[in-house]
Amino acid sequence: MSWPSKIFNAAKGKKFGLKITDQNAALVTDTRTPPVANSTERIFRQFFTDDGTPSGSSDMLVDGSTDNVEFFIPAVSGADRYIREISWVIADQNAALNTFGAISALTNGVEVTYEDPSFGNVTIHEGIKSNFDLVRLCGTGAPPVGSTTSAFRANNVVGNSEGYIAVLDFVTQFGLPWGVKIPADSTLKLVIKIRDNITAIDGFNAIAYGFDRII
C-alpha cells in the first residue's frame, strides 16, 4: 500500500518541495550550479576579441608595451555564461620553450584575469612571458607532443611556422565543475591583456569554449 507524501526544505521558514519530473526522476541540483529547472543550455565558442564580440579582432599580434591591449569574453544578456576551456595558439618559426614565439621572453608578459569589479579581480596568470609559461599554466605536460627541443610543439601551425597549442581546462586545473561563470547582465569578464610588443611573431590567439545557460 502506498501513501502520498511531500518532501520540503523548511530551512529559514521556507518550504521548497522536492520536484519529481514526468520521467519519475527526482530533480536535484548540485549547489555549485547549473542545472536549473526550465533552463536551456546553448553551446558557446568564441575567439577572445578586442571588443568582446564575435566580429571583433581576434588577432592578438599587437603592441601593448605602452598602452596595454585587452582581448576578452564578456557577460551576455539573459544567460549565465560558463567557460570551460581556453584553447591557445602561439606560432613562430623556430619557436622554443624559453622564448615567446621565437622572440625573446617578454618583459611584462601576457596577463590573464577574471575581472570582477564587485569582489576584486582574480589573476589567473600574472604574466605569460614564454611558451613554457603557457604550457605550464595549462598543465599540458602529460604526455608531451614531440620530445627534447620539440616537446609540446607542432609543425606548420600557421603556414610553415611551428606552434604551441595549449588548452587551459578550468575543470581540471581549478576544480570548477562547470568552468568559470560569467553571470548574466554583469560587468564580469575573462581578459587576456597584452603588455608587450608581440607583433613580430607569426600567430597568437585564443578561443573560449563553454555554454550559455538561458533561464
NORJO-V157854 format. One record per pair of residues at least 12 apart in sequence whose C-alpha atoms are under 10 Angstrom apart, sorted by the first residue. I is the first residue (numbers start at 1). J is the second residue. D is the distance in whole Angstrom. If there is no record, write none. Layout:
i:I j:J d:D
i:I j:J d:D
//
This chain:
i:6 j:18 d:7
i:6 j:19 d:9
i:7 j:19 d:9
i:19 j:37 d:10
i:21 j:37 d:10
i:30 j:177 d:10
i:32 j:176 d:8
i:32 j:177 d:7
i:32 j:178 d:8
i:33 j:177 d:8
i:33 j:178 d:7
i:33 j:181 d:9
i:34 j:80 d:9
i:34 j:82 d:9
i:34 j:177 d:9
i:34 j:178 d:7
i:34 j:181 d:10
i:34 j:213 d:8
i:35 j:178 d:10
i:35 j:213 d:9
i:36 j:213 d:9
i:36 j:214 d:10
i:36 j:215 d:8
i:37 j:215 d:8
i:38 j:214 d:9
i:38 j:215 d:6
i:39 j:79 d:9
i:39 j:213 d:6
i:39 j:214 d:6
i:39 j:215 d:4
i:40 j:79 d:9
i:40 j:211 d:10
i:40 j:212 d:8
i:40 j:213 d:6
i:40 j:214 d:5
i:40 j:215 d:6
i:41 j:79 d:9
i:41 j:80 d:9
i:41 j:81 d:9
i:41 j:82 d:10
i:41 j:210 d:10
i:41 j:211 d:6
i:41 j:212 d:6
i:41 j:213 d:5
i:41 j:214 d:6
i:41 j:215 d:9
i:42 j:79 d:9
i:42 j:81 d:9
i:42 j:210 d:9
i:42 j:211 d:5
i:42 j:212 d:5
i:42 j:213 d:6
i:42 j:214 d:7
i:43 j:81 d:10
i:43 j:82 d:10
i:43 j:209 d:8
i:43 j:210 d:6
i:43 j:211 d:4
i:43 j:212 d:6
i:43 j:213 d:9
i:44 j:81 d:8
i:44 j:82 d:8
i:44 j:83 d:8
i:44 j:84 d:10
i:44 j:208 d:8
i:44 j:209 d:6
i:44 j:210 d:5
i:44 j:211 d:4
i:44 j:212 d:6
i:44 j:213 d:10
i:45 j:83 d:9
i:45 j:85 d:10
i:45 j:86 d:10
i:45 j:207 d:7
i:45 j:208 d:6
i:45 j:209 d:5
i:45 j:210 d:6
i:45 j:211 d:8
i:45 j:212 d:10
i:46 j:58 d:9
i:46 j:72 d:10
i:46 j:73 d:8
i:46 j:86 d:10
i:46 j:206 d:9
i:46 j:207 d:6
i:46 j:208 d:5
i:46 j:209 d:7
i:46 j:210 d:9
i:47 j:59 d:9
i:47 j:71 d:9
i:47 j:72 d:8
i:47 j:73 d:8
i:47 j:86 d:9
i:47 j:87 d:9
i:47 j:88 d:10
i:47 j:205 d:7
i:47 j:206 d:6
i:47 j:207 d:4
i:47 j:208 d:6
i:47 j:209 d:9
i:48 j:60 d:9
i:48 j:70 d:9
i:48 j:71 d:5
i:48 j:72 d:5
i:48 j:73 d:6
i:48 j:74 d:9
i:48 j:86 d:9
i:48 j:190 d:9
i:48 j:191 d:8
i:48 j:192 d:8
i:48 j:205 d:7
i:48 j:206 d:6
i:48 j:207 d:6
i:48 j:208 d:7
i:49 j:70 d:8
i:49 j:71 d:5
i:49 j:72 d:6
i:49 j:73 d:7
i:49 j:74 d:10
i:49 j:191 d:10
i:49 j:192 d:9
i:49 j:205 d:9
i:49 j:206 d:9
i:49 j:207 d:9
i:50 j:69 d:8
i:50 j:70 d:6
i:50 j:71 d:4
i:50 j:72 d:7
i:50 j:73 d:9
i:50 j:191 d:10
i:50 j:192 d:10
i:50 j:193 d:10
i:51 j:70 d:8
i:51 j:71 d:7
i:51 j:72 d:7
i:51 j:73 d:9
i:51 j:74 d:9
i:52 j:70 d:9
i:52 j:71 d:7
i:52 j:72 d:5
i:52 j:73 d:5
i:52 j:74 d:6
i:52 j:75 d:9
i:52 j:189 d:9
i:52 j:190 d:10
i:52 j:191 d:9
i:53 j:71 d:10
i:53 j:72 d:9
i:53 j:73 d:8
i:53 j:74 d:8
i:54 j:73 d:9
i:56 j:71 d:9
i:57 j:71 d:9
i:57 j:205 d:10
i:58 j:71 d:8
i:58 j:72 d:10
i:58 j:204 d:9
i:58 j:205 d:6
i:58 j:206 d:8
i:58 j:207 d:9
i:59 j:71 d:9
i:59 j:199 d:10
i:59 j:203 d:8
i:59 j:204 d:7
i:59 j:205 d:6
i:59 j:206 d:9
i:60 j:90 d:10
i:60 j:192 d:9
i:60 j:193 d:9
i:60 j:194 d:8
i:60 j:198 d:8
i:60 j:199 d:8
i:60 j:203 d:8
i:60 j:204 d:6
i:60 j:205 d:6
i:60 j:206 d:8
i:61 j:194 d:9
i:61 j:196 d:10
i:61 j:197 d:8
i:61 j:198 d:6
i:61 j:199 d:5
i:61 j:200 d:8
i:61 j:201 d:7
i:61 j:202 d:8
i:61 j:203 d:7
i:61 j:204 d:6
i:61 j:205 d:8
i:62 j:194 d:7
i:62 j:195 d:9
i:62 j:196 d:8
i:62 j:197 d:6
i:62 j:198 d:6
i:62 j:199 d:5
i:62 j:200 d:9
i:62 j:201 d:10
i:62 j:204 d:10
i:63 j:194 d:8
i:63 j:195 d:8
i:63 j:196 d:6
i:63 j:197 d:4
i:63 j:198 d:6
i:63 j:199 d:6
i:63 j:200 d:10
i:64 j:108 d:10
i:64 j:109 d:10
i:64 j:110 d:9
i:64 j:193 d:8
i:64 j:194 d:5
i:64 j:195 d:4
i:64 j:196 d:5
i:64 j:197 d:5
i:64 j:198 d:8
i:64 j:199 d:9
i:65 j:107 d:9
i:65 j:108 d:8
i:65 j:109 d:10
i:65 j:194 d:8
i:65 j:195 d:5
i:65 j:196 d:4
i:65 j:197 d:5
i:65 j:198 d:9
i:66 j:195 d:8
i:66 j:196 d:8
i:66 j:197 d:9
i:67 j:194 d:9
i:67 j:195 d:7
i:67 j:196 d:9
i:68 j:110 d:10
i:68 j:193 d:7
i:68 j:194 d:6
i:68 j:195 d:5
i:68 j:196 d:8
i:68 j:197 d:10
i:69 j:110 d:10
i:69 j:191 d:10
i:69 j:192 d:8
i:69 j:193 d:6
i:69 j:194 d:5
i:69 j:195 d:7
i:69 j:196 d:9
i:70 j:110 d:10
i:70 j:111 d:9
i:70 j:112 d:10
i:70 j:190 d:10
i:70 j:191 d:6
i:70 j:192 d:6
i:70 j:193 d:4
i:70 j:194 d:6
i:70 j:195 d:9
i:71 j:112 d:10
i:71 j:190 d:8
i:71 j:191 d:6
i:71 j:192 d:5
i:71 j:193 d:6
i:71 j:194 d:8
i:71 j:205 d:9
i:71 j:206 d:9
i:72 j:112 d:10
i:72 j:113 d:9
i:72 j:114 d:10
i:72 j:115 d:10
i:72 j:189 d:7
i:72 j:190 d:5
i:72 j:191 d:4
i:72 j:192 d:6
i:72 j:193 d:8
i:72 j:206 d:10
i:72 j:208 d:10
i:73 j:114 d:10
i:73 j:182 d:9
i:73 j:188 d:9
i:73 j:189 d:6
i:73 j:190 d:5
i:73 j:191 d:7
i:73 j:192 d:9
i:73 j:207 d:9
i:73 j:208 d:8
i:74 j:115 d:10
i:74 j:182 d:7
i:74 j:183 d:9
i:74 j:184 d:9
i:74 j:185 d:9
i:74 j:186 d:8
i:74 j:187 d:7
i:74 j:188 d:7
i:74 j:189 d:4
i:74 j:190 d:7
i:74 j:191 d:9
i:75 j:181 d:9
i:75 j:182 d:6
i:75 j:183 d:6
i:75 j:184 d:6
i:75 j:185 d:6
i:75 j:186 d:6
i:75 j:187 d:7
i:75 j:188 d:6
i:75 j:189 d:6
i:75 j:190 d:9
i:75 j:212 d:10
i:76 j:182 d:8
i:76 j:183 d:8
i:76 j:184 d:5
i:76 j:185 d:6
i:76 j:186 d:8
i:76 j:187 d:9
i:76 j:188 d:10
i:76 j:189 d:10
i:76 j:212 d:8
i:76 j:214 d:10
i:77 j:183 d:9
i:77 j:184 d:5
i:77 j:185 d:5
i:77 j:186 d:8
i:77 j:214 d:9
i:78 j:183 d:9
i:78 j:184 d:6
i:78 j:185 d:7
i:78 j:212 d:9
i:78 j:213 d:9
i:78 j:214 d:6
i:78 j:215 d:7
i:79 j:182 d:9
i:79 j:183 d:7
i:79 j:184 d:5
i:79 j:185 d:8
i:79 j:211 d:10
i:79 j:212 d:6
i:79 j:213 d:5
i:79 j:214 d:4
i:79 j:215 d:7
i:80 j:181 d:7
i:80 j:182 d:6
i:80 j:183 d:5
i:80 j:184 d:4
i:80 j:185 d:8
i:80 j:186 d:9
i:80 j:211 d:8
i:80 j:212 d:6
i:80 j:213 d:5
i:80 j:214 d:7
i:80 j:215 d:8
i:81 j:178 d:10
i:81 j:179 d:9
i:81 j:180 d:8
i:81 j:181 d:6
i:81 j:182 d:5
i:81 j:183 d:6
i:81 j:184 d:7
i:81 j:185 d:10
i:81 j:189 d:10
i:81 j:210 d:8
i:81 j:211 d:6
i:81 j:212 d:4
i:81 j:213 d:6
i:81 j:214 d:9
i:82 j:178 d:7
i:82 j:179 d:6
i:82 j:180 d:5
i:82 j:181 d:5
i:82 j:182 d:6
i:82 j:183 d:8
i:82 j:208 d:10
i:82 j:209 d:8
i:82 j:210 d:5
i:82 j:211 d:5
i:82 j:212 d:6
i:82 j:213 d:8
i:83 j:169 d:9
i:83 j:170 d:8
i:83 j:171 d:10
i:83 j:178 d:8
i:83 j:179 d:5
i:83 j:180 d:5
i:83 j:181 d:7
i:83 j:182 d:8
i:83 j:190 d:9
i:83 j:208 d:6
i:83 j:209 d:6
i:83 j:210 d:4
i:83 j:211 d:7
i:83 j:212 d:9
i:84 j:168 d:8
i:84 j:169 d:6
i:84 j:170 d:6
i:84 j:171 d:7
i:84 j:172 d:9
i:84 j:176 d:8
i:84 j:177 d:9
i:84 j:178 d:6
i:84 j:179 d:4
i:84 j:180 d:6
i:84 j:181 d:9
i:84 j:208 d:8
i:84 j:209 d:6
i:84 j:210 d:5
i:84 j:211 d:8
i:85 j:138 d:10
i:85 j:167 d:7
i:85 j:168 d:5
i:85 j:169 d:5
i:85 j:170 d:6
i:85 j:171 d:8
i:85 j:172 d:10
i:85 j:179 d:7
i:85 j:180 d:9
i:85 j:206 d:10
i:85 j:207 d:8
i:85 j:208 d:6
i:85 j:209 d:5
i:85 j:210 d:7
i:86 j:138 d:9
i:86 j:166 d:8
i:86 j:167 d:6
i:86 j:168 d:5
i:86 j:169 d:7
i:86 j:170 d:8
i:86 j:206 d:6
i:86 j:207 d:6
i:86 j:208 d:5
i:86 j:209 d:6
i:86 j:210 d:9
i:87 j:138 d:9
i:87 j:165 d:7
i:87 j:166 d:6
i:87 j:167 d:4
i:87 j:168 d:6
i:87 j:169 d:9
i:87 j:205 d:8
i:87 j:206 d:5
i:87 j:207 d:5
i:87 j:208 d:7
i:87 j:209 d:8
i:88 j:134 d:8
i:88 j:135 d:10
i:88 j:138 d:9
i:88 j:163 d:10
i:88 j:164 d:8
i:88 j:165 d:6
i:88 j:166 d:5
i:88 j:167 d:6
i:88 j:168 d:8
i:88 j:204 d:8
i:88 j:205 d:6
i:88 j:206 d:4
i:88 j:207 d:7
i:88 j:208 d:9
i:89 j:101 d:10
i:89 j:131 d:10
i:89 j:134 d:10
i:89 j:157 d:8
i:89 j:158 d:9
i:89 j:163 d:7
i:89 j:164 d:6
i:89 j:165 d:5
i:89 j:166 d:7
i:89 j:167 d:9
i:89 j:203 d:7
i:89 j:204 d:5
i:89 j:205 d:6
i:89 j:206 d:6
i:89 j:207 d:9
i:90 j:102 d:9
i:90 j:130 d:10
i:90 j:131 d:7
i:90 j:134 d:9
i:90 j:153 d:10
i:90 j:157 d:9
i:90 j:158 d:9
i:90 j:161 d:10
i:90 j:162 d:8
i:90 j:163 d:5
i:90 j:164 d:5
i:90 j:165 d:7
i:90 j:166 d:9
i:90 j:201 d:8
i:90 j:202 d:8
i:90 j:203 d:6
i:90 j:204 d:5
i:90 j:205 d:7
i:90 j:206 d:9
i:91 j:131 d:10
i:91 j:153 d:9
i:91 j:154 d:9
i:91 j:155 d:9
i:91 j:156 d:9
i:91 j:157 d:6
i:91 j:158 d:6
i:91 j:159 d:9
i:91 j:160 d:9
i:91 j:161 d:6
i:91 j:162 d:6
i:91 j:163 d:4
i:91 j:164 d:6
i:91 j:165 d:9
i:91 j:201 d:7
i:91 j:202 d:5
i:91 j:203 d:5
i:91 j:204 d:6
i:91 j:205 d:9
i:92 j:155 d:10
i:92 j:156 d:9
i:92 j:157 d:9
i:92 j:158 d:8
i:92 j:159 d:9
i:92 j:160 d:9
i:92 j:161 d:5
i:92 j:162 d:6
i:92 j:163 d:6
i:92 j:164 d:9
i:92 j:200 d:9
i:92 j:201 d:5
i:92 j:202 d:5
i:92 j:203 d:7
i:92 j:204 d:9
i:93 j:155 d:9
i:93 j:156 d:9
i:93 j:157 d:10
i:93 j:158 d:9
i:93 j:159 d:9
i:93 j:160 d:7
i:93 j:161 d:4
i:93 j:162 d:6
i:93 j:163 d:8
i:93 j:201 d:8
i:93 j:202 d:8
i:94 j:150 d:10
i:94 j:155 d:10
i:94 j:161 d:7
i:94 j:162 d:7
i:94 j:163 d:9
i:95 j:131 d:8
i:95 j:149 d:10
i:95 j:150 d:9
i:95 j:153 d:8
i:95 j:161 d:8
i:95 j:162 d:6
i:95 j:163 d:7
i:95 j:164 d:8
i:95 j:201 d:9
i:96 j:130 d:9
i:96 j:131 d:7
i:96 j:132 d:8
i:96 j:149 d:7
i:96 j:150 d:8
i:96 j:151 d:9
i:96 j:152 d:10
i:96 j:153 d:8
i:96 j:162 d:9
i:96 j:163 d:9
i:96 j:164 d:9
i:97 j:130 d:7
i:97 j:131 d:5
i:97 j:132 d:5
i:97 j:133 d:8
i:97 j:134 d:9
i:97 j:135 d:9
i:97 j:149 d:8
i:97 j:150 d:9
i:97 j:151 d:8
i:97 j:152 d:9
i:97 j:153 d:9
i:97 j:164 d:9
i:98 j:129 d:9
i:98 j:130 d:6
i:98 j:131 d:6
i:98 j:132 d:6
i:98 j:133 d:9
i:99 j:129 d:8
i:99 j:130 d:5
i:99 j:131 d:6
i:99 j:132 d:8
i:99 j:133 d:10
i:100 j:128 d:9
i:100 j:129 d:6
i:100 j:130 d:4
i:100 j:131 d:5
i:100 j:132 d:8
i:100 j:133 d:9
i:100 j:134 d:9
i:100 j:164 d:10
i:100 j:198 d:8
i:100 j:201 d:8
i:101 j:129 d:10
i:101 j:130 d:8
i:101 j:131 d:7
i:101 j:161 d:10
i:101 j:162 d:9
i:101 j:163 d:8
i:101 j:164 d:8
i:101 j:198 d:9
i:101 j:200 d:9
i:101 j:201 d:6
i:101 j:202 d:8
i:101 j:203 d:8
i:101 j:204 d:9
i:102 j:130 d:9
i:102 j:131 d:9
i:102 j:161 d:10
i:102 j:162 d:9
i:102 j:163 d:10
i:102 j:200 d:9
i:102 j:201 d:7
i:102 j:202 d:9
i:103 j:130 d:9
i:103 j:198 d:8
i:103 j:200 d:8
i:103 j:201 d:7
i:104 j:129 d:9
i:104 j:130 d:8
i:104 j:198 d:10
i:105 j:128 d:9
i:105 j:129 d:5
i:105 j:130 d:5
i:105 j:131 d:8
i:105 j:132 d:10
i:105 j:133 d:10
i:106 j:127 d:9
i:106 j:128 d:8
i:106 j:129 d:5
i:106 j:130 d:7
i:106 j:195 d:9
i:106 j:196 d:7
i:106 j:197 d:8
i:106 j:198 d:8
i:107 j:127 d:9
i:107 j:128 d:10
i:107 j:129 d:7
i:107 j:130 d:10
i:107 j:195 d:8
i:107 j:196 d:7
i:107 j:197 d:10
i:108 j:126 d:9
i:108 j:127 d:6
i:108 j:128 d:8
i:108 j:129 d:7
i:108 j:194 d:9
i:108 j:195 d:6
i:108 j:196 d:6
i:108 j:197 d:10
i:109 j:125 d:9
i:109 j:126 d:8
i:109 j:127 d:4
i:109 j:128 d:5
i:109 j:129 d:4
i:109 j:130 d:8
i:109 j:133 d:10
i:109 j:193 d:9
i:109 j:194 d:7
i:109 j:195 d:6
i:109 j:196 d:7
i:109 j:197 d:10
i:109 j:198 d:10
i:110 j:125 d:8
i:110 j:126 d:7
i:110 j:127 d:5
i:110 j:128 d:5
i:110 j:129 d:7
i:110 j:130 d:9
i:110 j:133 d:10
i:110 j:134 d:10
i:110 j:192 d:7
i:110 j:193 d:6
i:110 j:194 d:5
i:110 j:195 d:6
i:110 j:196 d:8
i:110 j:198 d:10
i:111 j:123 d:8
i:111 j:124 d:8
i:111 j:125 d:6
i:111 j:126 d:5
i:111 j:127 d:5
i:111 j:128 d:6
i:111 j:129 d:9
i:111 j:191 d:8
i:111 j:192 d:6
i:111 j:193 d:5
i:111 j:194 d:7
i:111 j:195 d:8
i:112 j:124 d:5
i:112 j:125 d:5
i:112 j:126 d:7
i:112 j:127 d:7
i:112 j:128 d:8
i:112 j:190 d:8
i:112 j:191 d:6
i:112 j:192 d:5
i:112 j:193 d:6
i:112 j:194 d:9
i:113 j:125 d:7
i:113 j:126 d:8
i:113 j:189 d:8
i:113 j:190 d:6
i:113 j:191 d:5
i:113 j:192 d:7
i:113 j:193 d:8
i:114 j:180 d:9
i:114 j:181 d:10
i:114 j:182 d:9
i:114 j:188 d:7
i:114 j:189 d:6
i:114 j:190 d:5
i:114 j:191 d:6
i:114 j:192 d:9
i:115 j:182 d:10
i:115 j:187 d:8
i:115 j:188 d:5
i:115 j:189 d:5
i:115 j:190 d:6
i:115 j:191 d:7
i:116 j:182 d:9
i:116 j:186 d:9
i:116 j:187 d:7
i:116 j:188 d:5
i:116 j:189 d:7
i:116 j:190 d:9
i:117 j:186 d:10
i:117 j:187 d:7
i:117 j:188 d:7
i:117 j:189 d:10
i:118 j:187 d:9
i:118 j:188 d:9
i:121 j:188 d:9
i:121 j:189 d:10
i:121 j:190 d:10
i:122 j:190 d:10
i:123 j:191 d:10
i:124 j:137 d:9
i:124 j:190 d:10
i:124 j:191 d:10
i:124 j:192 d:10
i:125 j:137 d:8
i:125 j:192 d:10
i:126 j:193 d:10
i:127 j:192 d:10
i:127 j:193 d:9
i:127 j:194 d:9
i:127 j:195 d:9
i:128 j:194 d:10
i:128 j:195 d:10
i:129 j:196 d:9
i:131 j:152 d:10
i:131 j:153 d:10
i:131 j:163 d:9
i:131 j:164 d:7
i:131 j:165 d:10
i:131 j:166 d:10
i:132 j:152 d:9
i:132 j:164 d:9
i:134 j:164 d:9
i:134 j:165 d:9
i:134 j:166 d:7
i:134 j:167 d:9
i:134 j:168 d:9
i:135 j:152 d:8
i:135 j:164 d:8
i:135 j:165 d:8
i:135 j:166 d:6
i:135 j:167 d:8
i:135 j:168 d:9
i:136 j:166 d:9
i:136 j:168 d:10
i:137 j:166 d:9
i:137 j:167 d:9
i:137 j:168 d:7
i:137 j:169 d:10
i:137 j:173 d:9
i:138 j:165 d:10
i:138 j:166 d:6
i:138 j:167 d:6
i:138 j:168 d:4
i:138 j:169 d:7
i:138 j:170 d:9
i:138 j:172 d:9
i:138 j:173 d:7
i:139 j:166 d:8
i:139 j:167 d:8
i:139 j:168 d:7
i:139 j:169 d:9
i:139 j:172 d:9
i:139 j:173 d:7
i:140 j:152 d:8
i:140 j:165 d:9
i:140 j:166 d:6
i:140 j:167 d:7
i:140 j:168 d:8
i:140 j:169 d:10
i:141 j:166 d:10
i:145 j:164 d:10
i:145 j:165 d:10
i:150 j:162 d:9
i:150 j:164 d:10
i:151 j:164 d:9
i:152 j:164 d:6
i:152 j:165 d:8
i:152 j:166 d:8
i:153 j:165 d:7
i:153 j:166 d:10
i:157 j:202 d:10
i:157 j:203 d:9
i:158 j:202 d:7
i:158 j:203 d:7
i:158 j:204 d:10
i:159 j:202 d:9
i:159 j:203 d:10
i:160 j:202 d:10
i:161 j:201 d:10
i:161 j:202 d:7
i:161 j:203 d:9
i:162 j:202 d:9
i:162 j:203 d:10
i:163 j:202 d:9
i:163 j:203 d:8
i:163 j:204 d:9
i:164 j:204 d:10
i:165 j:206 d:10
i:166 j:206 d:10
i:167 j:206 d:9
i:167 j:207 d:9
i:167 j:208 d:10
i:168 j:208 d:10
i:169 j:209 d:10
i:178 j:210 d:8
i:178 j:211 d:9
i:179 j:209 d:10
i:179 j:210 d:8
i:179 j:211 d:9
i:180 j:210 d:9
i:181 j:210 d:10
i:181 j:211 d:10
i:181 j:212 d:10
i:182 j:212 d:9
i:183 j:212 d:10
i:183 j:213 d:10
i:184 j:212 d:9
i:184 j:213 d:9
i:184 j:214 d:9
i:190 j:208 d:9
i:192 j:205 d:10
i:192 j:206 d:9
//
